[in-house]
Amino acid sequence: MPRHQPSAYLSQTDPFIATVYVLYMAGMGTCMGSVMTSALRTLADNQQTEGNAILNTLQQFAGAVGTSLSAVVVAQSRTHLAGSQAYTTAVGTQNAFIMLTVFATVIWFSYFKVVK
């Protein structure tokens, strides 16, 4: 199998994808501090340290669980589907994206149900 340069895989849409990702992460960075501050305001002063630790721990844990579940979905697709490695990885990645979108939708609607 011939070796390819990484630039051989770049297309015209790659700068667009990189720009969108940078904007997305900048938005995440600017909103997470405000969200955590707002959440911690509901606690008494003597509980804010523990609340901060819990929020940071839950954020790391949720990220790890989401990454692990996505990896399992991609691995299962690669194991159980017929086709090339690139095809089965692409299908697994699409399935992982759908799974995470469903999780996000459920969380979004449960938020509004609780806030009522």
N, CA, C and O atoms as CSV, one atom per row, in Angstrom:
chain,resi,resn,atom,element,x,y,z
A,1,MET,N,N,0.849,-1.175,0.000
A,1,MET,CA,C,0.000,0.000,0.000
A,1,MET,C,C,0.895,1.239,0.000
A,1,MET,O,O,1.768,1.361,0.859
A,2,PRO,N,N,0.699,2.144,-0.930
A,2,PRO,CA,C,1.555,3.329,-1.002
A,2,PRO,C,C,1.269,4.284,0.149
A,2,PRO,O,O,0.146,4.383,0.643
A,3,ARG,N,N,2.311,4.973,0.553
A,3,ARG,CA,C,2.154,5.984,1.601
A,3,ARG,C,C,1.649,7.273,0.971
A,3,ARG,O,O,2.088,7.661,-0.112
A,4,HIS,N,N,0.736,7.922,1.649
A,4,HIS,CA,C,0.187,9.183,1.163
A,4,HIS,C,C,0.595,10.297,2.109
A,4,HIS,O,O,0.718,10.093,3.317
A,5,GLN,N,N,0.795,11.439,1.560
A,5,GLN,CA,C,1.051,12.618,2.370
A,5,GLN,C,C,-0.269,13.060,2.992
A,5,GLN,O,O,-1.311,12.944,2.347
A,6,PRO,N,N,-0.257,13.565,4.232
A,6,PRO,CA,C,-1.506,14.033,4.836
A,6,PRO,C,C,-2.220,15.068,3.982
A,6,PRO,O,O,-3.450,15.131,3.985
A,7,SER,N,N,-1.469,15.876,3.253
A,7,SER,CA,C,-2.117,16.896,2.431
A,7,SER,C,C,-2.907,16.283,1.285
A,7,SER,O,O,-3.744,16.956,0.683
A,8,ALA,N,N,-2.650,15.006,0.972
A,8,ALA,CA,C,-3.388,14.353,-0.107
A,8,ALA,C,C,-4.849,14.147,0.278
A,8,ALA,O,O,-5.696,13.984,-0.600
A,9,TYR,N,N,-5.158,14.151,1.568
A,9,TYR,CA,C,-6.522,13.926,2.022
A,9,TYR,C,C,-7.301,15.222,2.224
A,9,TYR,O,O,-8.499,15.188,2.502
A,10,LEU,N,N,-6.642,16.341,2.088
A,10,LEU,CA,C,-7.320,17.615,2.288
A,10,LEU,C,C,-8.177,17.943,1.079
A,10,LEU,O,O,-7.800,17.674,-0.061
A,11,SER,N,N,-9.309,18.514,1.339
A,11,SER,CA,C,-10.172,18.960,0.251
A,11,SER,C,C,-10.456,20.446,0.448
A,11,SER,O,O,-9.972,21.064,1.396
A,12,GLN,N,N,-11.227,20.991,-0.439
A,12,GLN,CA,C,-11.530,22.420,-0.351
A,12,GLN,C,C,-12.401,22.741,0.846
A,12,GLN,O,O,-12.444,23.893,1.277
A,13,THR,N,N,-13.089,21.768,1.388
A,13,THR,CA,C,-13.975,22.036,2.517
A,13,THR,C,C,-13.246,21.970,3.859
A,13,THR,O,O,-13.814,22.370,4.875
A,14,ASP,N,N,-12.029,21.487,3.891
A,14,ASP,CA,C,-11.320,21.363,5.161
A,14,ASP,C,C,-11.124,22.697,5.885
A,14,ASP,O,O,-11.326,22.744,7.098
A,15,PRO,N,N,-10.743,23.777,5.209
A,15,PRO,CA,C,-10.654,25.058,5.921
A,15,PRO,C,C,-12.003,25.491,6.499
A,15,PRO,O,O,-12.052,26.086,7.576
A,16,PHE,N,N,-13.076,25.202,5.804
A,16,PHE,CA,C,-14.413,25.531,6.316
A,16,PHE,C,C,-14.703,24.735,7.584
A,16,PHE,O,O,-15.180,25.294,8.572
A,17,ILE,N,N,-14.420,23.441,7.561
A,17,ILE,CA,C,-14.661,22.595,8.729
A,17,ILE,C,C,-13.809,23.062,9.903
A,17,ILE,O,O,-14.292,23.121,11.033
A,18,ALA,N,N,-12.560,23.392,9.649
A,18,ALA,CA,C,-11.677,23.870,10.716
A,18,ALA,C,C,-12.185,25.184,11.296
A,18,ALA,O,O,-12.149,25.377,12.511
A,19,THR,N,N,-12.653,26.081,10.452
A,19,THR,CA,C,-13.174,27.368,10.914
A,19,THR,C,C,-14.420,27.178,11.768
A,19,THR,O,O,-14.556,27.801,12.821
A,20,VAL,N,N,-15.327,26.321,11.317
A,20,VAL,CA,C,-16.547,26.059,12.086
A,20,VAL,C,C,-16.197,25.448,13.439
A,20,VAL,O,O,-16.795,25.807,14.453
A,21,TYR,N,N,-15.238,24.534,13.464
A,21,TYR,CA,C,-14.842,23.903,14.724
A,21,TYR,C,C,-14.218,24.919,15.677
A,21,TYR,O,O,-14.501,24.898,16.874
A,22,VAL,N,N,-13.379,25.799,15.159
A,22,VAL,CA,C,-12.764,26.831,16.003
A,22,VAL,C,C,-13.843,27.740,16.589
A,22,VAL,O,O,-13.795,28.072,17.773
A,23,LEU,N,N,-14.809,28.141,15.773
A,23,LEU,CA,C,-15.904,28.982,16.267
A,23,LEU,C,C,-16.742,28.244,17.305
A,23,LEU,O,O,-17.150,28.827,18.310
A,24,TYR,N,N,-16.998,26.966,17.061
A,24,TYR,CA,C,-17.766,26.150,18.004
A,24,TYR,C,C,-17.059,26.072,19.359
A,24,TYR,O,O,-17.681,26.274,20.402
A,25,MET,N,N,-15.773,25.781,19.336
A,25,MET,CA,C,-15.031,25.660,20.584
A,25,MET,C,C,-14.879,27.010,21.287
A,25,MET,O,O,-14.855,27.066,22.516
A,26,ALA,N,N,-14.778,28.089,20.525
A,26,ALA,CA,C,-14.733,29.417,21.138
A,26,ALA,C,C,-16.057,29.705,21.842
A,26,ALA,O,O,-16.070,30.266,22.938
A,27,GLY,N,N,-17.153,29.327,21.224
A,27,GLY,CA,C,-18.464,29.493,21.847
A,27,GLY,C,C,-18.604,28.661,23.106
A,27,GLY,O,O,-19.157,29.118,24.106
A,28,MET,N,N,-18.099,27.432,23.052
A,28,MET,CA,C,-18.144,26.578,24.241
A,28,MET,C,C,-17.327,27.200,25.372
A,28,MET,O,O,-17.751,27.207,26.527
A,29,GLY,N,N,-16.169,27.712,25.029
A,29,GLY,CA,C,-15.309,28.320,26.040
A,29,GLY,C,C,-15.927,29.547,26.678
A,29,GLY,O,O,-15.763,29.780,27.875
A,30,THR,N,N,-16.637,30.334,25.881
A,30,THR,CA,C,-17.239,31.544,26.440
A,30,THR,C,C,-18.502,31.258,27.233
A,30,THR,O,O,-18.821,32.006,28.157
A,31,CYS,N,N,-19.227,30.203,26.904
A,31,CYS,CA,C,-20.485,29.958,27.614
A,31,CYS,C,C,-20.307,29.095,28.859
A,31,CYS,O,O,-21.084,29.224,29.805
A,32,MET,N,N,-19.306,28.220,28.884
A,32,MET,CA,C,-19.187,27.309,30.023
A,32,MET,C,C,-18.900,28.047,31.329
A,32,MET,O,O,-19.425,27.668,32.376
A,33,GLY,N,N,-18.089,29.077,31.285
A,33,GLY,CA,C,-17.825,29.847,32.499
A,33,GLY,C,C,-19.082,30.502,33.033
A,33,GLY,O,O,-19.323,30.502,34.240
A,34,SER,N,N,-19.881,31.057,32.143
A,34,SER,CA,C,-21.133,31.704,32.559
A,34,SER,C,C,-22.128,30.692,33.103
A,34,SER,O,O,-22.815,30.960,34.089
A,35,VAL,N,N,-22.207,29.539,32.470
A,35,VAL,CA,C,-23.135,28.504,32.926
A,35,VAL,C,C,-22.734,28.011,34.313
A,35,VAL,O,O,-23.587,27.845,35.186
A,36,MET,N,N,-21.450,27.779,34.516
A,36,MET,CA,C,-21.001,27.310,35.826
A,36,MET,C,C,-21.198,28.378,36.898
A,36,MET,O,O,-21.592,28.060,38.020
A,37,THR,N,N,-20.930,29.629,36.567
A,37,THR,CA,C,-21.139,30.717,37.521
A,37,THR,C,C,-22.604,30.821,37.901
A,37,THR,O,O,-22.936,30.985,39.075
A,38,SER,N,N,-23.475,30.725,36.918
A,38,SER,CA,C,-24.912,30.790,37.179
A,38,SER,C,C,-25.362,29.628,38.056
A,38,SER,O,O,-26.168,29.807,38.969
A,39,ALA,N,N,-24.844,28.447,37.780
A,39,ALA,CA,C,-25.216,27.280,38.585
A,39,ALA,C,C,-24.701,27.406,40.013
A,39,ALA,O,O,-25.393,27.025,40.956
A,40,LEU,N,N,-23.500,27.934,40.180
A,40,LEU,CA,C,-22.921,28.041,41.519
A,40,LEU,C,C,-23.566,29.145,42.345
A,40,LEU,O,O,-23.490,29.115,43.573
A,41,ARG,N,N,-24.196,30.115,41.701
A,41,ARG,CA,C,-24.883,31.188,42.443
A,41,ARG,C,C,-26.055,30.669,43.255
A,41,ARG,O,O,-26.462,31.294,44.234
A,42,THR,N,N,-26.600,29.527,42.853
A,42,THR,CA,C,-27.742,28.978,43.584
A,42,THR,C,C,-27.324,28.330,44.896
A,42,THR,O,O,-28.170,28.001,45.727
A,43,LEU,N,N,-26.019,28.146,45.084
A,43,LEU,CA,C,-25.517,27.513,46.306
A,43,LEU,C,C,-25.114,28.563,47.336
A,43,LEU,O,O,-24.818,29.711,47.001
A,44,ALA,N,N,-25.111,28.143,48.580
A,44,ALA,CA,C,-24.615,29.016,49.652
A,44,ALA,C,C,-23.108,29.186,49.482
A,44,ALA,O,O,-22.455,28.370,48.831
A,45,ASP,N,N,-22.563,30.245,50.067
A,45,ASP,CA,C,-21.133,30.539,49.918
A,45,ASP,C,C,-20.246,29.382,50.375
A,45,ASP,O,O,-19.222,29.095,49.755
A,46,ASN,N,N,-20.643,28.725,51.458
A,46,ASN,CA,C,-19.809,27.635,51.976
A,46,ASN,C,C,-19.922,26.355,51.146
A,46,ASN,O,O,-19.154,25.419,51.368
A,47,GLN,N,N,-20.854,26.290,50.203
A,47,GLN,CA,C,-21.028,25.106,49.358
A,47,GLN,C,C,-20.466,25.293,47.946
A,47,GLN,O,O,-20.435,24.340,47.168
A,48,GLN,N,N,-20.029,26.491,47.611
A,48,GLN,CA,C,-19.606,26.756,46.238
A,48,GLN,C,C,-18.342,25.995,45.848
A,48,GLN,O,O,-18.196,25.608,44.689
A,49,THR,N,N,-17.442,25.777,46.777
A,49,THR,CA,C,-16.226,25.020,46.462
A,49,THR,C,C,-16.575,23.588,46.081
A,49,THR,O,O,-16.071,23.060,45.090
A,50,GLU,N,N,-17.445,22.962,46.878
A,50,GLU,CA,C,-17.867,21.600,46.568
A,50,GLU,C,C,-18.667,21.552,45.272
A,50,GLU,O,O,-18.521,20.620,44.481
A,51,GLY,N,N,-19.511,22.553,45.056
A,51,GLY,CA,C,-20.290,22.614,43.819
A,51,GLY,C,C,-19.403,22.732,42.593
A,51,GLY,O,O,-19.663,22.095,41.573
A,52,ASN,N,N,-18.363,23.540,42.687
A,52,ASN,CA,C,-17.419,23.688,41.587
A,52,ASN,C,C,-16.720,22.364,41.297
A,52,ASN,O,O,-16.554,21.984,40.138
A,53,ALA,N,N,-16.313,21.668,42.350
A,53,ALA,CA,C,-15.648,20.371,42.172
A,53,ALA,C,C,-16.588,19.358,41.527
A,53,ALA,O,O,-16.180,18.593,40.653
A,54,ILE,N,N,-17.836,19.355,41.957
A,54,ILE,CA,C,-18.811,18.418,41.394
A,54,ILE,C,C,-19.071,18.731,39.924
A,54,ILE,O,O,-19.108,17.817,39.100
A,55,LEU,N,N,-19.252,20.000,39.582
A,55,LEU,CA,C,-19.496,20.362,38.182
A,55,LEU,C,C,-18.316,19.993,37.291
A,55,LEU,O,O,-18.508,19.455,36.201
A,56,ASN,N,N,-17.102,20.277,37.744
A,56,ASN,CA,C,-15.924,19.928,36.951
A,56,ASN,C,C,-15.780,18.417,36.794
A,56,ASN,O,O,-15.431,17.932,35.718
A,57,THR,N,N,-16.048,17.679,37.864
A,57,THR,CA,C,-15.964,16.222,37.796
A,57,THR,C,C,-17.014,15.659,36.850
A,57,THR,O,O,-16.714,14.787,36.035
A,58,LEU,N,N,-18.244,16.153,36.955
A,58,LEU,CA,C,-19.308,15.673,36.068
A,58,LEU,C,C,-19.027,16.012,34.607
A,58,LEU,O,O,-19.327,15.219,33.714
A,59,GLN,N,N,-18.458,17.178,34.364
A,59,GLN,CA,C,-18.122,17.562,32.990
A,59,GLN,C,C,-17.079,16.606,32.412
A,59,GLN,O,O,-17.213,16.159,31.273
A,60,GLN,N,N,-16.053,16.293,33.182
A,60,GLN,CA,C,-15.021,15.359,32.722
A,60,GLN,C,C,-15.592,13.954,32.543
A,60,GLN,O,O,-15.281,13.271,31.568
A,61,PHE,N,N,-16.420,13.533,33.481
A,61,PHE,CA,C,-17.002,12.194,33.422
A,61,PHE,C,C,-17.923,12.054,32.216
A,61,PHE,O,O,-17.859,11.055,31.499
A,62,ALA,N,N,-18.776,13.046,31.988
A,62,ALA,CA,C,-19.690,12.989,30.840
A,62,ALA,C,C,-18.920,12.977,29.523
A,62,ALA,O,O,-19.297,12.268,28.590
A,63,GLY,N,N,-17.853,13.748,29.442
A,63,GLY,CA,C,-17.026,13.734,28.239
A,63,GLY,C,C,-16.383,12.378,28.015
A,63,GLY,O,O,-16.312,11.901,26.882
A,64,ALA,N,N,-15.914,11.752,29.090
A,64,ALA,CA,C,-15.293,10.430,28.976
A,64,ALA,C,C,-16.312,9.370,28.573
A,64,ALA,O,O,-16.012,8.502,27.753
A,65,VAL,N,N,-17.509,9.433,29.141
A,65,VAL,CA,C,-18.551,8.469,28.783
A,65,VAL,C,C,-18.959,8.641,27.324
A,65,VAL,O,O,-19.099,7.657,26.599
A,66,GLY,N,N,-19.150,9.877,26.894
A,66,GLY,CA,C,-19.512,10.124,25.495
A,66,GLY,C,C,-18.446,9.643,24.530
A,66,GLY,O,O,-18.763,9.060,23.493
A,67,THR,N,N,-17.184,9.882,24.862
A,67,THR,CA,C,-16.087,9.420,24.015
A,67,THR,C,C,-16.034,7.897,23.981
A,67,THR,O,O,-15.837,7.307,22.919
A,68,SER,N,N,-16.207,7.262,25.129
A,68,SER,CA,C,-16.170,5.798,25.190
A,68,SER,C,C,-17.316,5.175,24.409
A,68,SER,O,O,-17.109,4.218,23.663
A,69,LEU,N,N,-18.519,5.706,24.572
A,69,LEU,CA,C,-19.660,5.171,23.827
A,69,LEU,C,C,-19.485,5.358,22.326
A,69,LEU,O,O,-19.829,4.473,21.542
A,70,SER,N,N,-18.957,6.495,21.930
A,70,SER,CA,C,-18.707,6.730,20.503
A,70,SER,C,C,-17.684,5.738,19.965
A,70,SER,O,O,-17.847,5.212,18.864
A,71,ALA,N,N,-16.639,5.482,20.732
A,71,ALA,CA,C,-15.617,4.521,20.309
A,71,ALA,C,C,-16.196,3.118,20.186
A,71,ALA,O,O,-15.836,2.376,19.272
A,72,VAL,N,N,-17.090,2.749,21.099
A,72,VAL,CA,C,-17.729,1.434,21.032
A,72,VAL,C,C,-18.585,1.318,19.777
A,72,VAL,O,O,-18.549,0.292,19.097
A,73,VAL,N,N,-19.353,2.356,19.462
A,73,VAL,CA,C,-20.202,2.326,18.268
A,73,VAL,C,C,-19.353,2.195,17.008
A,73,VAL,O,O,-19.682,1.411,16.118
A,74,VAL,N,N,-18.275,2.949,16.927
A,74,VAL,CA,C,-17.396,2.869,15.748
A,74,VAL,C,C,-16.754,1.485,15.670
A,74,VAL,O,O,-16.683,0.898,14.590
A,75,ALA,N,N,-16.287,0.959,16.798
A,75,ALA,CA,C,-15.649,-0.361,16.801
A,75,ALA,C,C,-16.633,-1.459,16.409
A,75,ALA,O,O,-16.275,-2.379,15.674
A,76,GLN,N,N,-17.864,-1.367,16.893
A,76,GLN,CA,C,-18.873,-2.364,16.532
A,76,GLN,C,C,-19.187,-2.319,15.045
A,76,GLN,O,O,-19.368,-3.361,14.415
A,77,SER,N,N,-19.251,-1.143,14.494
A,77,SER,CA,C,-19.499,-1.020,13.060
A,77,SER,C,C,-18.351,-1.632,12.265
A,77,SER,O,O,-18.572,-2.311,11.262
A,78,ARG,N,N,-17.149,-1.391,12.712
A,78,ARG,CA,C,-15.988,-1.939,11.995
A,78,ARG,C,C,-15.940,-3.450,12.106
A,78,ARG,O,O,-15.461,-4.121,11.192
A,79,THR,N,N,-16.433,-4.003,13.219
A,79,THR,CA,C,-16.393,-5.448,13.423
A,79,THR,C,C,-17.513,-6.162,12.669
A,79,THR,O,O,-17.288,-7.220,12.082
A,80,HIS,N,N,-18.712,-5.593,12.684
A,80,HIS,CA,C,-19.884,-6.317,12.201
A,80,HIS,C,C,-20.345,-5.948,10.796
A,80,HIS,O,O,-21.218,-6.625,10.254
A,81,LEU,N,N,-19.804,-4.922,10.199
A,81,LEU,CA,C,-20.209,-4.550,8.843
A,81,LEU,C,C,-19.193,-5.061,7.832
A,81,LEU,O,O,-17.997,-5.155,8.108
A,82,ALA,N,N,-19.705,-5.385,6.663
A,82,ALA,CA,C,-18.820,-5.800,5.576
A,82,ALA,C,C,-18.412,-4.563,4.786
A,82,ALA,O,O,-19.195,-3.624,4.638
A,83,GLY,N,N,-17.220,-4.569,4.295
A,83,GLY,CA,C,-16.738,-3.452,3.493
A,83,GLY,C,C,-15.332,-3.071,3.898
A,83,GLY,O,O,-14.721,-3.690,4.769
A,84,SER,N,N,-14.844,-2.050,3.254
A,84,SER,CA,C,-13.485,-1.593,3.538
A,84,SER,C,C,-13.422,-0.948,4.921
A,84,SER,O,O,-14.445,-0.594,5.508
A,85,GLN,N,N,-12.217,-0.806,5.416
A,85,GLN,CA,C,-12.020,-0.187,6.723
A,85,GLN,C,C,-12.526,1.253,6.719
A,85,GLN,O,O,-13.128,1.708,7.691
A,86,ALA,N,N,-12.281,1.958,5.632
A,86,ALA,CA,C,-12.735,3.350,5.544
A,86,ALA,C,C,-14.259,3.420,5.566
A,86,ALA,O,O,-14.830,4.283,6.232
A,87,TYR,N,N,-14.918,2.519,4.844
A,87,TYR,CA,C,-16.385,2.524,4.792
A,87,TYR,C,C,-16.984,2.209,6.161
A,87,TYR,O,O,-17.871,2.921,6.630
A,88,THR,N,N,-16.501,1.139,6.804
A,88,THR,CA,C,-17.082,0.754,8.087
A,88,THR,C,C,-16.800,1.799,9.167
A,88,THR,O,O,-17.628,2.018,10.052
A,89,THR,N,N,-15.640,2.439,9.095
A,89,THR,CA,C,-15.343,3.517,10.045
A,89,THR,C,C,-16.258,4.709,9.810
A,89,THR,O,O,-16.737,5.322,10.764
A,90,ALA,N,N,-16.503,5.040,8.545
A,90,ALA,CA,C,-17.398,6.162,8.230
A,90,ALA,C,C,-18.814,5.881,8.714
A,90,ALA,O,O,-19.463,6.762,9.277
A,91,VAL,N,N,-19.297,4.662,8.498
A,91,VAL,CA,C,-20.641,4.304,8.957
A,91,VAL,C,C,-20.704,4.346,10.483
A,91,VAL,O,O,-21.673,4.852,11.049
A,92,GLY,N,N,-19.686,3.823,11.147
A,92,GLY,CA,C,-19.651,3.859,12.605
A,92,GLY,C,C,-19.619,5.271,13.152
A,92,GLY,O,O,-20.257,5.568,14.162
A,93,THR,N,N,-18.876,6.143,12.485
A,93,THR,CA,C,-18.809,7.538,12.908
A,93,THR,C,C,-20.161,8.220,12.738
A,93,THR,O,O,-20.581,8.993,13.599
A,94,GLN,N,N,-20.837,7.939,11.638
A,94,GLN,CA,C,-22.177,8.501,11.434
A,94,GLN,C,C,-23.144,7.986,12.493
A,94,GLN,O,O,-23.954,8.751,13.017
A,95,ASN,N,N,-23.066,6.698,12.812
A,95,ASN,CA,C,-23.938,6.140,13.847
A,95,ASN,C,C,-23.637,6.745,15.217
A,95,ASN,O,O,-24.556,7.002,15.994
A,96,ALA,N,N,-22.365,6.972,15.516
A,96,ALA,CA,C,-22.000,7.605,16.788
A,96,ALA,C,C,-22.536,9.028,16.848
A,96,ALA,O,O,-23.012,9.472,17.893
A,97,PHE,N,N,-22.462,9.743,15.734
A,97,PHE,CA,C,-22.998,11.105,15.687
A,97,PHE,C,C,-24.504,11.098,15.924
A,97,PHE,O,O,-25.023,11.939,16.659
A,98,ILE,N,N,-25.203,10.158,15.309
A,98,ILE,CA,C,-26.652,10.054,15.510
A,98,ILE,C,C,-26.957,9.754,16.975
A,98,ILE,O,O,-27.866,10.348,17.555
A,99,MET,N,N,-26.200,8.834,17.576
A,99,MET,CA,C,-26.402,8.493,18.983
A,99,MET,C,C,-26.213,9.720,19.877
A,99,MET,O,O,-27.032,9.978,20.758
A,100,LEU,N,N,-25.141,10.473,19.653
A,100,LEU,CA,C,-24.883,11.658,20.469
A,100,LEU,C,C,-25.933,12.740,20.237
A,100,LEU,O,O,-26.276,13.478,21.160
A,101,THR,N,N,-26.444,12.840,19.014
A,101,THR,CA,C,-27.515,13.797,18.725
A,101,THR,C,C,-28.789,13.420,19.468
A,101,THR,O,O,-29.487,14.290,19.989
A,102,VAL,N,N,-29.093,12.131,19.518
A,102,VAL,CA,C,-30.267,11.669,20.270
A,102,VAL,C,C,-30.086,11.981,21.754
A,102,VAL,O,O,-31.014,12.470,22.399
A,103,PHE,N,N,-28.898,11.704,22.304
A,103,PHE,CA,C,-28.633,12.028,23.709
A,103,PHE,C,C,-28.822,13.521,23.968
A,103,PHE,O,O,-29.459,13.905,24.949
A,104,ALA,N,N,-28.278,14.355,23.103
A,104,ALA,CA,C,-28.384,15.808,23.274
A,104,ALA,C,C,-29.837,16.260,23.206
A,104,ALA,O,O,-30.250,17.144,23.957
A,105,THR,N,N,-30.613,15.656,22.307
A,105,THR,CA,C,-32.027,16.015,22.177
A,105,THR,C,C,-32.802,15.631,23.431
A,105,THR,O,O,-33.623,16.408,23.919
A,106,VAL,N,N,-32.547,14.443,23.951
A,106,VAL,CA,C,-33.223,14.002,25.177
A,106,VAL,C,C,-32.860,14.920,26.340
A,106,VAL,O,O,-33.731,15.307,27.119
A,107,ILE,N,N,-31.597,15.267,26.463
A,107,ILE,CA,C,-31.166,16.171,27.534
A,107,ILE,C,C,-31.807,17.543,27.372
A,107,ILE,O,O,-32.235,18.149,28.354
A,108,TRP,N,N,-31.874,18.035,26.135
A,108,TRP,CA,C,-32.475,19.343,25.851
A,108,TRP,C,C,-33.934,19.372,26.294
A,108,TRP,O,O,-34.359,20.304,26.976
A,109,PHE,N,N,-34.708,18.347,25.907
A,109,PHE,CA,C,-36.123,18.331,26.266
A,109,PHE,C,C,-36.331,18.060,27.755
A,109,PHE,O,O,-37.276,18.585,28.344
A,110,SER,N,N,-35.475,17.258,28.370
A,110,SER,CA,C,-35.617,17.014,29.805
A,110,SER,C,C,-35.318,18.278,30.602
A,110,SER,O,O,-35.881,18.479,31.678
A,111,TYR,N,N,-34.441,19.128,30.088
A,111,TYR,CA,C,-34.161,20.400,30.746
A,111,TYR,C,C,-35.428,21.238,30.832
A,111,TYR,O,O,-35.739,21.782,31.891
A,112,PHE,N,N,-36.160,21.346,29.729
A,112,PHE,CA,C,-37.371,22.161,29.730
A,112,PHE,C,C,-38.463,21.538,30.579
A,112,PHE,O,O,-39.291,22.259,31.137
A,113,LYS,N,N,-38.486,20.236,30.689
A,113,LYS,CA,C,-39.479,19.585,31.526
A,113,LYS,C,C,-39.192,19.854,33.004
A,113,LYS,O,O,-40.121,20.040,33.789
A,114,VAL,N,N,-37.922,19.875,33.387
A,114,VAL,CA,C,-37.539,20.114,34.780
A,114,VAL,C,C,-37.703,21.584,35.145
A,114,VAL,O,O,-38.124,21.895,36.259
A,115,VAL,N,N,-37.379,22.488,34.234
A,115,VAL,CA,C,-37.405,23.919,34.524
A,115,VAL,C,C,-38.822,24.441,34.709
A,115,VAL,O,O,-39.021,25.414,35.435
A,116,LYS,N,N,-39.807,23.826,34.076
A,116,LYS,CA,C,-41.200,24.267,34.216
A,116,LYS,C,C,-41.495,24.498,35.655
A,116,LYS,O,O,-42.614,24.875,36.003
